[in-house]
Amino acid sequence: MTDLTRTNESWLTSAPHQQWLRDQGQALVDFAKAARVPSGFAQLDRFGRRPDDAPADTITTARMVHSFSLAHIQGLPGCAPLIDHGLAALAGPLRDAVNGGWFASPNAQDGNSRKAAYLHAFVALAASSAAVAGRGGSAELLGDAVQILENNFWSPQEGALLESFASDWSDCEAYRGANSNMHGTEVFLALADVLDEDLWLDRALSIAERVIHQHAAQSDYLPVEHFDALWQPLPDYNHDNPADGFRPFGKTPGHAFEWARLLLHLEAARKQRGLSAPRWLLEDARQLFSSACKHGWNVDSGSGIVYTLDWNNQPVVRERLHWTLAEASAAAAALLQRTDEHEYEVWYQQFWDYIDLHLIDRLNGSWHHELGIDNQPSENIWPGKPDLYHAYQATLLPRLPLAISLASALKLRR
């Protein structure tokens, strides 16, 4: 880690840096507006283009609704119609009108008719943010999404989310995923705020205790990603497909950063609502961040954060994905805000330096979503630039308190 001379002002309170974040955020939003298609939002290529027949997908649509809701709350023009368009898609062609819930694509035209917790968490997040933005139809969508999370995915016995089902809600997958439960934790934080219900924070704590305080703590504080139905780790899962975009083999440093931030949000939210906040939330956040930096940052011949590690913490998939840097910078900001310790200022500035030098695409717009070991654009795992959510949130989180939800915090700042 590069040392920096300590100054009187952190970047978190620096007016020029705050303006830089705002400018970056608006540029990301403007780039993403081209993703609109009749059935929702589709993925953009690295130039910000999409074919006229590009198919909508539910993850992209939900993330766009969430992000455009945050932008609208801030007063960025042109976002309200896009929110409404996305809400209509989630209530229409992306929804299973027979059995309830959501397919990955309109009417499951991609051949995948399973219902995934990961996807449903993002639908609930989109609906909650749109509700804070005051958009019509968001309350109904939120009610449907919450009901499905409660009735189908939440397991009181396990204190966590089940992974996926067939379209008729049979055939519960004999797999438990840390990734889906991480985003479940994220949406539970938003639901506790928007619905004003403490039980969502209790559920978030239950997930965090299992996935992080139990399992990650026994694995050098790098989250174990894959489990069987009894929550026993599956160390060889996807060994033959190590670069899977959602279920890669081994450990994912980017998720350690993401979990570190979420633990601090959970701690702050519980304290704000007068609930107990175990000390391990902060302690584990520190450890997660430290391990991700130690084992993920600059660990091969190039700078950046590798995508995955094996069980000896050696790099496996060496591509640098944009979302890992977005989460690393946001985690550093959260730890700096929580502790006021200078080392997190150093990391925060270092991560943004990398983002500025390597990820921001000043020729074609947005951020490169993937770089190779040489820090040149690559498309082995994530082609194009479909993801507004991670980069945009990275420009917002350093400007907001740890509690409450992003949407509500932005609304209070207006």
Backbone torsions as a table, in degrees:
resi	resn	phi	psi	omega
1	MET	NA	131.7	178.8
2	THR	-73.7	135.4	177.6
3	ASP	-83.4	147.1	176.5
4	LEU	-127.3	143.3	174.5
5	THR	-68.3	129.5	-177.4
6	ARG	-71.8	129.4	177.5
7	THR	-108.3	172.6	-178.3
8	ASN	-74.8	-19.2	-175.0
9	GLU	-124.1	129.2	174.3
10	SER	-77.1	155.3	172.1
11	TRP	-60.4	-26.7	179.9
12	LEU	-65.9	-23.0	179.3
13	THR	-114.5	6.9	-179.5
14	SER	-81.0	122.2	-180.0
15	ALA	-59.9	-44.5	178.2
16	PRO	-61.6	-40.7	179.0
17	HIS	-66.4	-41.7	177.9
18	GLN	-59.8	-41.0	178.0
19	GLN	-66.4	-38.6	177.5
20	TRP	-60.6	-42.8	177.6
21	LEU	-62.5	-42.6	178.6
22	ARG	-61.7	-43.7	-179.8
23	ASP	-64.0	-42.1	177.7
24	GLN	-62.1	-43.6	179.6
25	GLY	-60.9	-44.4	-179.7
26	GLN	-64.7	-39.4	178.5
27	ALA	-63.0	-39.6	177.5
28	LEU	-63.6	-43.5	179.2
29	VAL	-63.2	-45.5	-179.2
30	ASP	-60.8	-40.1	178.6
31	PHE	-62.1	-41.2	-172.6
32	ALA	-74.1	-15.4	-176.9
33	LYS	-62.2	-23.0	-179.7
34	ALA	-72.1	-6.2	-175.5
35	ALA	-79.5	-4.6	-177.0
36	ARG	-67.0	130.8	172.6
37	VAL	-134.6	167.1	-173.8
38	PRO	-54.0	-36.0	-174.7
39	SER	-99.2	15.5	179.1
40	GLY	141.8	-126.7	177.2
41	PHE	-131.1	142.7	-177.8
42	ALA	-116.6	169.8	-178.0
43	GLN	-80.5	141.3	178.2
44	LEU	-97.2	151.1	175.0
45	ASP	-82.9	-176.1	-173.5
46	ARG	-70.3	-11.4	176.1
47	PHE	-97.1	0.1	-177.1
48	GLY	82.3	19.4	179.7
49	ARG	-104.8	161.5	172.1
50	ARG	-144.5	143.5	174.5
51	PRO	-63.2	151.1	-180.0
52	ASP	-59.9	-28.4	-179.8
53	ASP	-99.9	18.3	-179.5
54	ALA	-59.9	131.1	-177.4
55	PRO	-80.0	142.9	172.0
56	ALA	-71.2	155.6	169.6
57	ASP	-139.5	155.2	-169.7
58	THR	-71.6	-38.9	179.6
59	ILE	-61.8	-49.7	179.3
60	THR	-60.3	-43.9	-178.5
61	THR	-63.0	-46.5	-179.3
62	ALA	-64.1	-42.9	179.7
63	ARG	-65.4	-36.5	177.6
64	MET	-66.8	-43.0	178.0
65	VAL	-59.9	-46.5	177.3
66	HIS	-58.0	-50.0	-175.4
67	SER	-68.3	-43.7	178.3
68	PHE	-66.3	-28.3	175.1
69	SER	-65.9	-43.3	177.5
70	LEU	-62.6	-40.3	179.3
71	ALA	-66.9	-41.6	179.3
72	HIS	-63.1	-41.4	179.3
73	ILE	-59.4	-33.5	178.5
74	GLN	-77.6	-10.2	-179.9
75	GLY	94.1	20.3	177.3
76	LEU	-80.5	121.8	-176.3
77	PRO	-66.5	155.5	173.9
78	GLY	87.3	-3.2	-174.6
79	CYS	-90.9	-30.7	-176.8
80	ALA	-57.7	-47.5	178.5
81	PRO	-62.4	-31.3	179.1
82	LEU	-71.6	-37.6	174.5
83	ILE	-59.6	-49.3	-177.6
84	ASP	-62.2	-38.6	177.7
85	HIS	-62.4	-44.8	179.6
86	GLY	-66.0	-39.8	177.9
87	LEU	-62.1	-40.5	178.6
88	ALA	-63.7	-37.9	178.1
89	ALA	-66.8	-41.2	179.3
90	LEU	-69.4	-28.0	177.0
91	ALA	-87.2	-10.9	-175.2
92	GLY	-117.8	-105.2	-169.8
93	PRO	-65.0	-21.6	-179.9
94	LEU	-86.8	-11.9	-176.5
95	ARG	-94.0	146.6	174.0
96	ASP	-84.6	103.9	-176.1
97	ALA	-72.0	-15.2	-177.2
98	VAL	-90.6	-54.0	-173.4
99	ASN	-107.1	-3.7	-177.8
100	GLY	81.6	162.9	-177.6
101	GLY	88.0	-170.3	-172.9
102	TRP	-131.2	140.3	171.9
103	PHE	-86.8	167.0	177.9
104	ALA	-73.7	-23.5	179.8
105	SER	-142.9	165.0	-178.1
106	PRO	-55.1	122.9	178.5
107	ASN	53.7	29.3	179.3
108	ALA	53.9	37.9	-176.2
109	GLN	-69.0	-14.8	176.3
110	ASP	-83.1	1.5	179.1
111	GLY	89.2	-4.8	179.9
112	ASN	-102.2	105.6	-178.4
113	SER	-103.7	7.4	180.0
114	ARG	-75.3	154.5	179.7
115	LYS	-106.2	116.6	-173.2
116	ALA	-106.7	139.1	178.3
117	ALA	-61.0	-40.3	179.9
118	TYR	-54.9	-49.8	-179.0
119	LEU	-64.2	-43.8	-176.9
120	HIS	-68.7	-29.9	175.1
121	ALA	-62.5	-41.0	-180.0
122	PHE	-71.3	-32.7	174.6
123	VAL	-62.7	-44.2	178.5
124	ALA	-64.6	-38.9	178.1
125	LEU	-63.8	-43.6	178.7
126	ALA	-60.2	-46.1	-178.6
127	ALA	-64.8	-39.1	-179.3
128	SER	-66.5	-40.9	179.2
129	SER	-69.6	-39.7	177.6
130	ALA	-64.8	-33.5	177.5
131	ALA	-65.7	-41.9	176.6
132	VAL	-63.6	-33.7	178.1
133	ALA	-75.6	-7.5	175.5
134	GLY	76.9	28.0	-177.5
135	ARG	-87.6	139.0	179.8
136	GLY	-62.2	138.4	-179.1
137	GLY	88.6	-12.1	-177.2
138	SER	-70.6	-36.7	-178.7
139	ALA	-64.6	-41.9	178.9
140	GLU	-65.0	-43.5	178.6
141	LEU	-63.2	-41.5	179.5
142	LEU	-62.9	-42.5	178.3
143	GLY	-60.0	-42.5	179.0
144	ASP	-64.9	-44.2	-177.4
145	ALA	-65.7	-41.7	179.7
146	VAL	-64.6	-42.3	179.7
147	GLN	-60.5	-40.9	-179.7
148	ILE	-70.7	-40.3	175.8
149	LEU	-58.9	-43.5	-177.7
150	GLU	-71.7	-45.4	-171.7
151	ASN	-81.8	-27.0	-173.1
152	ASN	-115.3	-43.2	-171.6
153	PHE	-96.0	-34.7	-176.6
154	TRP	-75.8	127.9	177.9
155	SER	-109.3	105.6	177.8
156	PRO	-60.2	-33.6	-179.0
157	GLN	-66.2	-38.1	-177.6
158	GLU	-93.8	-17.1	-176.8
159	GLY	63.4	36.5	-177.2
160	ALA	-160.7	177.2	179.7
161	LEU	-90.3	138.2	167.5
162	LEU	-73.0	160.3	-167.2
163	GLU	-87.8	-55.4	-176.9
164	SER	-161.2	163.1	-179.5
165	PHE	-138.9	163.8	168.5
166	ALA	-68.1	170.4	-174.4
167	SER	-60.0	-28.2	-179.3
168	ASP	-95.3	14.2	177.9
169	TRP	70.7	19.5	169.8
170	SER	-95.0	-179.6	171.6
171	ASP	57.0	60.9	175.2
172	CYS	-62.8	126.7	-177.1
173	GLU	-64.5	134.4	-179.9
174	ALA	-84.0	56.2	-177.3
175	TYR	-151.1	142.8	174.0
176	ARG	-125.0	132.4	-174.3
177	GLY	-115.2	133.8	175.2
178	ALA	-69.4	-32.2	-177.9
179	ASN	-64.7	-48.8	179.4
180	SER	-64.2	-37.0	179.1
181	ASN	-73.1	-29.0	174.2
182	MET	-63.9	-46.1	178.9
183	HIS	-73.8	-23.7	169.4
184	GLY	-63.9	-42.0	176.1
185	THR	-59.3	-43.7	178.9
186	GLU	-58.7	-49.0	-177.4
187	VAL	-72.2	-29.7	177.3
188	PHE	-64.5	-35.6	174.9
189	LEU	-61.2	-41.6	179.0
190	ALA	-68.5	-40.9	-178.2
191	LEU	-66.5	-38.2	177.7
192	ALA	-58.1	-37.4	-179.8
193	ASP	-75.6	-52.6	-173.2
194	VAL	-70.0	-37.6	-179.5
195	LEU	-92.0	-9.5	-178.9
196	ASP	57.0	51.3	-178.1
197	GLU	-132.0	122.8	-177.8
198	ASP	-67.7	-25.9	-172.3
199	LEU	-59.9	-26.9	179.4
200	TRP	-68.9	-32.6	176.4
201	LEU	-73.1	-31.5	174.5
202	ASP	-67.1	-39.7	178.4
203	ARG	-67.7	-40.6	177.1
204	ALA	-61.1	-41.2	178.9
205	LEU	-64.7	-38.6	179.0
206	SER	-62.0	-44.4	178.0
207	ILE	-63.2	-48.5	-177.1
208	ALA	-61.3	-38.6	-179.7
209	GLU	-64.0	-41.7	-179.1
210	ARG	-70.7	-54.1	-170.9
211	VAL	-73.1	-39.5	-174.7
212	ILE	-100.9	-58.4	-171.3
213	HIS	-68.9	-26.0	175.9
214	GLN	-92.6	-59.9	-170.2
215	HIS	-84.2	-48.6	-178.7
216	ALA	-63.7	-34.8	179.7
217	ALA	-62.2	-23.5	178.8
218	GLN	-95.3	5.6	-176.0
219	SER	-132.6	47.5	179.7
220	ASP	57.3	28.7	179.8
221	TYR	54.6	37.9	165.4
222	LEU	-117.6	121.8	-170.1
223	PRO	-56.9	134.4	167.4
224	VAL	-73.8	129.5	-170.6
225	GLU	-94.0	-31.4	-167.4
226	HIS	-126.2	135.1	-177.4
227	PHE	-138.8	158.2	171.2
228	ASP	-86.0	-174.1	-174.8
229	ALA	-67.8	-15.1	176.6
230	LEU	-100.6	11.8	-179.9
231	TRP	63.3	35.8	169.9
232	GLN	-95.5	132.4	-177.5
233	PRO	-58.5	147.0	177.0
234	LEU	-114.8	82.6	-171.6
235	PRO	-64.9	-23.3	-178.4
236	ASP	-97.9	6.2	-175.8
237	TYR	-59.5	129.3	179.5
238	ASN	58.5	30.0	176.3
239	HIS	-57.9	-32.7	-179.7
240	ASP	-88.0	-3.0	178.1
241	ASN	-137.2	62.6	-168.2
242	PRO	-66.4	-21.5	-174.5
243	ALA	-100.7	20.8	178.0
244	ASP	-54.4	138.4	-175.7
245	GLY	-69.9	-23.0	-177.2
246	PHE	-120.0	-28.4	-178.8
247	ARG	-131.3	62.6	-178.0
248	PRO	-72.6	155.3	174.8
249	PHE	-64.5	145.5	171.0
250	GLY	81.0	-146.6	-174.4
251	LYS	-109.4	152.1	-175.0
252	THR	-123.5	102.0	-179.0
253	PRO	-55.2	-34.8	179.1
254	GLY	-58.2	-34.3	178.6
255	HIS	-73.4	-28.7	174.3
256	ALA	-63.4	-43.1	175.7
257	PHE	-61.6	-45.4	-176.9
258	GLU	-63.6	-42.9	177.5
259	TRP	-64.6	-39.2	179.2
260	ALA	-57.0	-46.0	178.8
261	ARG	-63.9	-44.6	-177.7
262	LEU	-64.1	-36.7	177.4
263	LEU	-61.8	-37.5	178.9
264	LEU	-71.9	-36.8	173.9
265	HIS	-63.3	-41.1	-179.8
266	LEU	-64.9	-44.4	177.5
267	GLU	-58.5	-48.1	-178.1
268	ALA	-64.9	-40.8	-178.9
269	ALA	-66.2	-41.4	-180.0
270	ARG	-66.8	-41.6	177.8
271	LYS	-63.6	-40.9	-179.1
272	GLN	-62.3	-33.1	-179.1
273	ARG	-95.0	9.4	176.2
274	GLY	75.0	24.0	179.4
275	LEU	-100.4	159.8	178.0
276	SER	-65.9	142.3	179.0
277	ALA	-130.4	98.7	-176.3
278	PRO	-55.6	145.4	-179.1
279	ARG	-62.3	-26.9	-176.7
280	TRP	-66.6	-17.4	177.9
281	LEU	-60.0	-47.3	177.4
282	LEU	-71.3	-44.2	-177.6
283	GLU	-61.7	-43.2	179.4
284	ASP	-69.3	-34.9	176.8
285	ALA	-60.7	-43.5	177.5
286	ARG	-59.9	-47.0	-177.0
287	GLN	-65.0	-41.8	178.6
288	LEU	-60.0	-46.9	-179.5
289	PHE	-62.3	-45.3	-179.0
290	SER	-61.7	-44.7	-179.0
291	SER	-66.9	-39.8	179.3
292	ALA	-64.3	-39.9	176.7
293	CYS	-66.3	-45.1	-176.3
294	LYS	-64.0	-44.0	-171.5
295	HIS	-101.0	-14.0	-175.7
296	GLY	-110.6	-26.8	-171.8
297	TRP	-95.3	123.8	175.8
298	ASN	53.4	47.0	-175.4
299	VAL	-102.1	1.9	174.0
300	ASP	-131.6	-154.1	-172.8
301	SER	-77.0	-9.1	-179.6
302	GLY	-121.1	163.8	177.0
303	SER	-80.4	162.7	179.1
304	GLY	115.4	-176.3	-178.5
305	ILE	-111.9	123.1	178.9
306	VAL	-71.1	154.5	-177.6
307	TYR	-69.5	-50.0	-175.2
308	THR	-138.8	160.6	177.4
309	LEU	-128.4	156.2	173.1
310	ASP	-86.6	-171.2	-174.8
311	TRP	-77.7	-6.1	170.5
312	ASN	-101.8	14.7	178.5
313	ASN	63.7	29.7	174.7
314	GLN	-100.4	144.0	-177.4
315	PRO	-58.7	139.2	174.6
316	VAL	-114.2	-66.7	176.0
317	VAL	-98.6	114.5	-169.2
318	ARG	-94.5	-2.8	176.0
319	GLU	-59.0	148.9	177.0
320	ARG	-102.9	116.5	-179.7
321	LEU	-97.3	142.2	-173.7
322	HIS	-62.5	-33.4	-174.6
323	TRP	-68.3	-27.2	179.1
324	THR	-66.8	-38.0	178.0
325	LEU	-72.7	-35.6	175.7
326	ALA	-60.0	-44.9	-179.2
327	GLU	-73.2	-33.6	177.9
328	ALA	-64.1	-44.8	179.5
329	SER	-65.8	-39.8	179.6
330	ALA	-67.5	-37.4	177.9
331	ALA	-67.0	-41.1	177.5
332	ALA	-62.0	-41.7	178.3
333	ALA	-62.6	-42.3	-179.0
334	ALA	-65.3	-43.6	178.9
335	LEU	-67.1	-36.9	176.0
336	LEU	-64.4	-43.1	178.8
337	GLN	-63.8	-39.8	-176.8
338	ARG	-75.1	-37.0	-171.1
339	THR	-111.7	-23.1	-174.3
340	ASP	59.2	32.9	180.0
341	GLU	-97.3	133.8	-167.9
342	HIS	-62.9	-30.2	-177.6
343	GLU	-59.7	-30.9	179.7
344	TYR	-76.1	-28.1	171.2
345	GLU	-62.8	-43.0	179.8
346	VAL	-61.8	-48.3	179.1
347	TRP	-62.8	-42.6	-179.3
348	TYR	-57.2	-48.1	-179.4
349	GLN	-67.0	-38.5	-178.8
350	GLN	-65.3	-41.7	179.1
351	PHE	-65.0	-42.6	179.1
352	TRP	-68.4	-32.5	174.2
353	ASP	-59.8	-43.7	179.0
354	TYR	-64.2	-45.2	179.6
355	ILE	-58.1	-45.8	-177.7
356	ASP	-65.0	-41.7	-175.4
357	LEU	-77.5	-32.4	-170.5
358	HIS	-118.2	-34.1	-171.5
359	LEU	-95.5	-37.4	-178.5
360	ILE	-68.9	121.9	-177.7
361	ASP	-93.6	96.1	-176.6
362	ARG	-80.6	-6.4	177.0
363	LEU	-90.1	-48.4	-174.3
364	ASN	-109.6	-8.7	178.8
365	GLY	97.6	162.6	179.7
366	SER	61.7	-156.8	177.9
367	TRP	-114.1	144.7	166.9
368	HIS	-61.0	130.9	-178.1
369	HIS	-82.5	-19.0	-178.3
370	GLU	-151.1	138.3	174.4
371	LEU	-125.7	151.4	173.7
372	GLY	-82.1	-176.9	-179.1
373	ILE	-62.1	-22.7	178.5
374	ASP	-89.3	7.3	-179.2
375	ASN	61.6	27.6	171.7
376	GLN	-103.4	150.0	-176.5
377	PRO	-53.7	138.0	-177.9
378	SER	-139.5	158.2	179.4
379	GLU	-139.9	40.7	-179.2
380	ASN	-77.9	-31.1	-176.5
381	ILE	-111.9	-50.8	-176.4
382	TRP	-123.3	93.7	176.4
383	PRO	-70.6	147.7	174.6
384	GLY	75.1	-160.1	-178.6
385	LYS	-135.4	68.0	-175.3
386	PRO	-85.5	-10.8	-166.4
387	ASP	-109.7	102.0	172.7
388	LEU	-80.5	-34.3	-167.6
389	TYR	-55.1	-52.1	-173.9
390	HIS	-67.2	-50.2	-176.9
391	ALA	-66.2	-41.5	-178.7
392	TYR	-63.7	-43.8	178.1
393	GLN	-62.2	-32.8	178.8
394	ALA	-63.8	-26.6	177.1
395	THR	-83.6	-13.2	-177.5
396	LEU	-99.8	-43.4	-171.0
397	LEU	-58.3	-39.5	179.7
398	PRO	-66.6	-11.8	-177.1
399	ARG	-100.6	2.2	-171.4
400	LEU	-127.7	158.5	175.9
401	PRO	-69.3	163.0	-178.7
402	LEU	-68.3	-31.5	172.4
403	ALA	-125.5	137.0	26.8
404	ILE	-109.0	-159.4	-178.8
405	SER	-61.9	158.0	-179.7
406	LEU	-53.4	-49.8	-175.8
407	ALA	-61.7	-47.2	-178.5
408	SER	-67.6	-37.7	178.8
409	ALA	-63.5	-40.9	177.3
410	LEU	-65.3	-38.2	180.0
411	LYS	-64.2	-38.9	178.8
412	LEU	-69.7	-25.0	-178.4
413	ARG	-78.3	-15.3	-175.3
414	ARG	-64.5	NA	NA
